[in-house]
């Protein structure tokens, strides 16, 4: 079960990086949608917090 939580956290972190890159693309080149970028960053942070809380609930967090 711990491996599944680690895999989920890894996937969420890749999603977070993609959201941050999209936000930086808007900041530097003024192209794209900043609201959508912030939405993706917010969703990824929420999912990561949920994953950490889930791992604490299972008792596998350090």
Chimera marker file (.cmm) of the C-alpha trace (Angstrom):
<marker_set name="trace">
<marker id="1" x="0.000" y="0.000" z="0.000" r="1" g="1" b="0" radius="0.5"/>
<marker id="2" x="2.906" y="2.351" z="0.714" r="1" g="1" b="0" radius="0.5"/>
<marker id="3" x="4.139" y="1.926" z="-2.867" r="1" g="1" b="0" radius="0.5"/>
<marker id="4" x="0.743" y="2.980" z="-4.217" r="1" g="1" b="0" radius="0.5"/>
<marker id="5" x="0.787" y="6.146" z="-2.113" r="1" g="1" b="0" radius="0.5"/>
<marker id="6" x="4.317" y="6.939" z="-3.335" r="1" g="1" b="0" radius="0.5"/>
<marker id="7" x="3.281" y="6.408" z="-6.960" r="1" g="1" b="0" radius="0.5"/>
<marker id="8" x="0.219" y="8.648" z="-6.507" r="1" g="1" b="0" radius="0.5"/>
<marker id="9" x="2.368" y="11.366" z="-4.922" r="1" g="1" b="0" radius="0.5"/>
<marker id="10" x="4.812" y="11.133" z="-7.841" r="1" g="1" b="0" radius="0.5"/>
<marker id="11" x="2.054" y="11.515" z="-10.405" r="1" g="1" b="0" radius="0.5"/>
<marker id="12" x="0.602" y="14.478" z="-8.517" r="1" g="1" b="0" radius="0.5"/>
<marker id="13" x="4.036" y="16.111" z="-8.348" r="1" g="1" b="0" radius="0.5"/>
<marker id="14" x="4.393" y="15.823" z="-12.130" r="1" g="1" b="0" radius="0.5"/>
<marker id="15" x="0.959" y="17.450" z="-12.468" r="1" g="1" b="0" radius="0.5"/>
<marker id="16" x="2.126" y="20.240" z="-10.109" r="1" g="1" b="0" radius="0.5"/>
<marker id="17" x="5.261" y="20.822" z="-12.182" r="1" g="1" b="0" radius="0.5"/>
<marker id="18" x="3.159" y="21.049" z="-15.352" r="1" g="1" b="0" radius="0.5"/>
<marker id="19" x="0.884" y="23.621" z="-13.698" r="1" g="1" b="0" radius="0.5"/>
<marker id="20" x="3.848" y="25.684" z="-12.517" r="1" g="1" b="0" radius="0.5"/>
<marker id="21" x="5.442" y="25.591" z="-15.968" r="1" g="1" b="0" radius="0.5"/>
<marker id="22" x="2.165" y="26.782" z="-17.456" r="1" g="1" b="0" radius="0.5"/>
<marker id="23" x="2.055" y="29.629" z="-14.934" r="1" g="1" b="0" radius="0.5"/>
<marker id="24" x="5.675" y="30.614" z="-15.640" r="1" g="1" b="0" radius="0.5"/>
<marker id="25" x="4.911" y="30.524" z="-19.373" r="1" g="1" b="0" radius="0.5"/>
<marker id="26" x="2.160" y="33.062" z="-18.777" r="1" g="1" b="0" radius="0.5"/>
<marker id="27" x="4.350" y="35.252" z="-16.535" r="1" g="1" b="0" radius="0.5"/>
<marker id="28" x="7.289" y="35.398" z="-18.939" r="1" g="1" b="0" radius="0.5"/>
<marker id="29" x="5.561" y="35.391" z="-22.347" r="1" g="1" b="0" radius="0.5"/>
<marker id="30" x="2.052" y="36.684" z="-21.511" r="1" g="1" b="0" radius="0.5"/>
<marker id="31" x="0.518" y="33.764" z="-23.416" r="1" g="1" b="0" radius="0.5"/>
<marker id="32" x="-1.935" y="31.267" z="-22.047" r="1" g="1" b="0" radius="0.5"/>
<marker id="33" x="-4.452" y="31.548" z="-19.254" r="1" g="1" b="0" radius="0.5"/>
<marker id="34" x="-3.242" y="32.380" z="-15.735" r="1" g="1" b="0" radius="0.5"/>
<marker id="35" x="-6.543" y="31.390" z="-14.102" r="1" g="1" b="0" radius="0.5"/>
<marker id="36" x="-6.330" y="27.909" z="-15.564" r="1" g="1" b="0" radius="0.5"/>
<marker id="37" x="-2.697" y="27.635" z="-14.459" r="1" g="1" b="0" radius="0.5"/>
<marker id="38" x="-3.519" y="28.631" z="-10.894" r="1" g="1" b="0" radius="0.5"/>
<marker id="39" x="-6.450" y="26.226" z="-10.886" r="1" g="1" b="0" radius="0.5"/>
<marker id="40" x="-4.162" y="23.331" z="-11.833" r="1" g="1" b="0" radius="0.5"/>
<marker id="41" x="-1.604" y="24.326" z="-9.197" r="1" g="1" b="0" radius="0.5"/>
<marker id="42" x="-4.362" y="24.536" z="-6.577" r="1" g="1" b="0" radius="0.5"/>
<marker id="43" x="-5.816" y="21.168" z="-7.538" r="1" g="1" b="0" radius="0.5"/>
<marker id="44" x="-2.397" y="19.531" z="-7.376" r="1" g="1" b="0" radius="0.5"/>
<marker id="45" x="-1.664" y="21.032" z="-3.937" r="1" g="1" b="0" radius="0.5"/>
<marker id="46" x="-5.049" y="19.806" z="-2.659" r="1" g="1" b="0" radius="0.5"/>
<marker id="47" x="-4.430" y="16.312" z="-4.047" r="1" g="1" b="0" radius="0.5"/>
<marker id="48" x="-0.954" y="16.202" z="-2.518" r="1" g="1" b="0" radius="0.5"/>
<marker id="49" x="-2.326" y="17.243" z="0.886" r="1" g="1" b="0" radius="0.5"/>
<marker id="50" x="-4.996" y="14.558" z="0.557" r="1" g="1" b="0" radius="0.5"/>
<marker id="51" x="-2.339" y="11.949" z="-0.292" r="1" g="1" b="0" radius="0.5"/>
<marker id="52" x="-0.237" y="12.931" z="2.736" r="1" g="1" b="0" radius="0.5"/>
<marker id="53" x="-3.290" y="12.814" z="5.020" r="1" g="1" b="0" radius="0.5"/>
<marker id="54" x="-4.189" y="9.402" z="3.600" r="1" g="1" b="0" radius="0.5"/>
<marker id="55" x="-0.688" y="8.101" z="4.280" r="1" g="1" b="0" radius="0.5"/>
<marker id="56" x="-0.858" y="9.416" z="7.845" r="1" g="1" b="0" radius="0.5"/>
<marker id="57" x="-4.192" y="7.683" z="8.232" r="1" g="1" b="0" radius="0.5"/>
<marker id="58" x="-2.669" y="4.394" z="7.145" r="1" g="1" b="0" radius="0.5"/>
<marker id="59" x="0.244" y="4.901" z="9.506" r="1" g="1" b="0" radius="0.5"/>
<marker id="60" x="2.905" y="4.667" z="6.792" r="1" g="1" b="0" radius="0.5"/>
<marker id="61" x="4.140" y="8.265" z="6.939" r="1" g="1" b="0" radius="0.5"/>
<marker id="62" x="7.395" y="9.052" z="8.634" r="1" g="1" b="0" radius="0.5"/>
<link id1="1" id2="2" r="1" g="1" b="0" radius="0.2"/>
<link id1="2" id2="3" r="1" g="1" b="0" radius="0.2"/>
<link id1="3" id2="4" r="1" g="1" b="0" radius="0.2"/>
<link id1="4" id2="5" r="1" g="1" b="0" radius="0.2"/>
<link id1="5" id2="6" r="1" g="1" b="0" radius="0.2"/>
<link id1="6" id2="7" r="1" g="1" b="0" radius="0.2"/>
<link id1="7" id2="8" r="1" g="1" b="0" radius="0.2"/>
<link id1="8" id2="9" r="1" g="1" b="0" radius="0.2"/>
<link id1="9" id2="10" r="1" g="1" b="0" radius="0.2"/>
<link id1="10" id2="11" r="1" g="1" b="0" radius="0.2"/>
<link id1="11" id2="12" r="1" g="1" b="0" radius="0.2"/>
<link id1="12" id2="13" r="1" g="1" b="0" radius="0.2"/>
<link id1="13" id2="14" r="1" g="1" b="0" radius="0.2"/>
<link id1="14" id2="15" r="1" g="1" b="0" radius="0.2"/>
<link id1="15" id2="16" r="1" g="1" b="0" radius="0.2"/>
<link id1="16" id2="17" r="1" g="1" b="0" radius="0.2"/>
<link id1="17" id2="18" r="1" g="1" b="0" radius="0.2"/>
<link id1="18" id2="19" r="1" g="1" b="0" radius="0.2"/>
<link id1="19" id2="20" r="1" g="1" b="0" radius="0.2"/>
<link id1="20" id2="21" r="1" g="1" b="0" radius="0.2"/>
<link id1="21" id2="22" r="1" g="1" b="0" radius="0.2"/>
<link id1="22" id2="23" r="1" g="1" b="0" radius="0.2"/>
<link id1="23" id2="24" r="1" g="1" b="0" radius="0.2"/>
<link id1="24" id2="25" r="1" g="1" b="0" radius="0.2"/>
<link id1="25" id2="26" r="1" g="1" b="0" radius="0.2"/>
<link id1="26" id2="27" r="1" g="1" b="0" radius="0.2"/>
<link id1="27" id2="28" r="1" g="1" b="0" radius="0.2"/>
<link id1="28" id2="29" r="1" g="1" b="0" radius="0.2"/>
<link id1="29" id2="30" r="1" g="1" b="0" radius="0.2"/>
<link id1="30" id2="31" r="1" g="1" b="0" radius="0.2"/>
<link id1="31" id2="32" r="1" g="1" b="0" radius="0.2"/>
<link id1="32" id2="33" r="1" g="1" b="0" radius="0.2"/>
<link id1="33" id2="34" r="1" g="1" b="0" radius="0.2"/>
<link id1="34" id2="35" r="1" g="1" b="0" radius="0.2"/>
<link id1="35" id2="36" r="1" g="1" b="0" radius="0.2"/>
<link id1="36" id2="37" r="1" g="1" b="0" radius="0.2"/>
<link id1="37" id2="38" r="1" g="1" b="0" radius="0.2"/>
<link id1="38" id2="39" r="1" g="1" b="0" radius="0.2"/>
<link id1="39" id2="40" r="1" g="1" b="0" radius="0.2"/>
<link id1="40" id2="41" r="1" g="1" b="0" radius="0.2"/>
<link id1="41" id2="42" r="1" g="1" b="0" radius="0.2"/>
<link id1="42" id2="43" r="1" g="1" b="0" radius="0.2"/>
<link id1="43" id2="44" r="1" g="1" b="0" radius="0.2"/>
<link id1="44" id2="45" r="1" g="1" b="0" radius="0.2"/>
<link id1="45" id2="46" r="1" g="1" b="0" radius="0.2"/>
<link id1="46" id2="47" r="1" g="1" b="0" radius="0.2"/>
<link id1="47" id2="48" r="1" g="1" b="0" radius="0.2"/>
<link id1="48" id2="49" r="1" g="1" b="0" radius="0.2"/>
<link id1="49" id2="50" r="1" g="1" b="0" radius="0.2"/>
<link id1="50" id2="51" r="1" g="1" b="0" radius="0.2"/>
<link id1="51" id2="52" r="1" g="1" b="0" radius="0.2"/>
<link id1="52" id2="53" r="1" g="1" b="0" radius="0.2"/>
<link id1="53" id2="54" r="1" g="1" b="0" radius="0.2"/>
<link id1="54" id2="55" r="1" g="1" b="0" radius="0.2"/>
<link id1="55" id2="56" r="1" g="1" b="0" radius="0.2"/>
<link id1="56" id2="57" r="1" g="1" b="0" radius="0.2"/>
<link id1="57" id2="58" r="1" g="1" b="0" radius="0.2"/>
<link id1="58" id2="59" r="1" g="1" b="0" radius="0.2"/>
<link id1="59" id2="60" r="1" g="1" b="0" radius="0.2"/>
<link id1="60" id2="61" r="1" g="1" b="0" radius="0.2"/>
<link id1="61" id2="62" r="1" g="1" b="0" radius="0.2"/>
</marker_set>
